[in-house]
Amino acid sequence: MTVTESQTLPTTPTNLRPVAPTERVEILDILRGFALFGVLAVNIGSFSGLPVDPLSFYVPPPGTLDWAAAWLVAFFLTAKSYSMFALLFGLGLAIQMERAAAKEQSFGPFFLRRMLVLFLIGLAQGYLLWQGDILMVYAILGCLLFMVRKIQLSTMLIWAGMLLAVLFLAHLASGIAIATAGLWSGGEEVMREMEPQRAQPLTADAIAAITESFRNGGFREVLDARLTQLAAVFPIQLIDGFPNIFSMILLGFYAGQRRLLTQTHEHITLLRRLLLWGLLVGIPANLVYATVYTTINPTSLTASVFFATALHSVGAPALMLGYLAAITLLVARQGFWGRALHILAPMGRMALSNYVGQSVLMNLIFYSYGLAFLPALYAQTNAAINLGIAIAIFVIQIIVSSVWLRFFRFGPLEWLWRSSTYGKLQPMRRRATVS
């Protein structure tokens, strides 16, 4: 049975403390566990050298198993998982604020410490493990949400819609400009000048040096290469990701205030509508996106790429909301699939540890300083192999998470995050039950 938020809020003032296992909203952990697979299946391309930077894309040979794997990831997962995490991030802030208000405690200092620790964890991951880390972006945008948290919920919903509309219109306008470039004076020349600027945030020589470091360099060489990548990638992530990620954070905060996922029984009709419209908008938009992005090199300055990206900017969040509604409805019904989805809850309870753990495993598998019995696999695999590796890792993480939580209250990084936020070491081991 899902624990609702109204069941977990204490009515007497007390100090802020971590959420006990019995107080958790399990549907949120299930959704986090589900999203973690998408994060892994998408990010493994970057870890494996497909691509080396965020604006280079791997275009597999059409009609092959490799192409099919790339298409499936693009259609079902690309931009959906981090959108779901962003929504759950905003929803989590709403729940934390409500708990703090119920306990008559000041929320601001606690939350800002929490975001600072998250940023530092992201910075460590970005330098030590993976240049594409998103935690720093979440921490920054979390602080921005905290600044606007008191605006009306209807206004927050409008802002989220406007951010997505701006993103859609910007890509659509770019596509129209390219499609009509030959019709206006100097248009084709302007497009040719823009092509190399769009193609790479890193020079070809820098990319070659990074590839060599990851395949044959030692740990220090890899760190130096990753720092070069991080400096190039983080500003792009923050600027380009802002409209999509922050719109989802706002939407999550709205859903948290409305208790859409914590009091599911009151919102069945809304969830069904969300599922219907998410699929109606998301499926055709992502069909176009997946087909274009596995057929045409997206660094090419072509109208079809921008049109596909425009559709994806609304199609990815729409399909993600369809996933969210479907999973929530299945869990609420408690049928076979609803019960089966509970297997993801332990993984979602340890979402931060599993997310960073995926990066550790990717380093061991793909980089020169990794597992001694494997050759350096960086830039040596394809999309099909990567998807197989991702599935295997995900299954292992489900098992390890379930076993870990039999003995411990938190994942290791969740414990670190909580202890740092509260300024006090939190109890880690579960207490034995006396029969």
Secondary structure, DSSP 4 states (H G I P E B T S, - for coil): -PPPHHHH--SS-----PPPGGG--HHHHHHHHHHHHHHHHHHHHHHTTS-SSTT----PPTTSHHHHHHHHHHHHTTTHHHHHHHHHHHHHHHHHHHHHHHTT---HHHHHHHHHHHHHHHHHHHHHT-TT--HHHHHHHHHHHHHTTTS-HHHHHHHHHHHHHHHHHHHHHHHHHHHTGGGSTTHHHHHHHHHHHHH-SS-HHHHHHHHHHHHH--HHHHHHHHHHHHHHHHHHHHHHHHHHHHHHHHHHHHHHHHTTTTSGGG-HHHHHHHHHHHHHHHHHHHHHHHHHHTTS-TTS--HHHHHHHHHHHHHHHHHHHHHHHHHHHHHHHTSHHHHHGGGGHHHHHTHHHHHHHHHHHHHHHHSTTS-TTS---TT---HHHHHHHHHHHHHHHHHHHHHHHHHBSS-HHHHHHHHHHHTSPPP-BPPPPP-
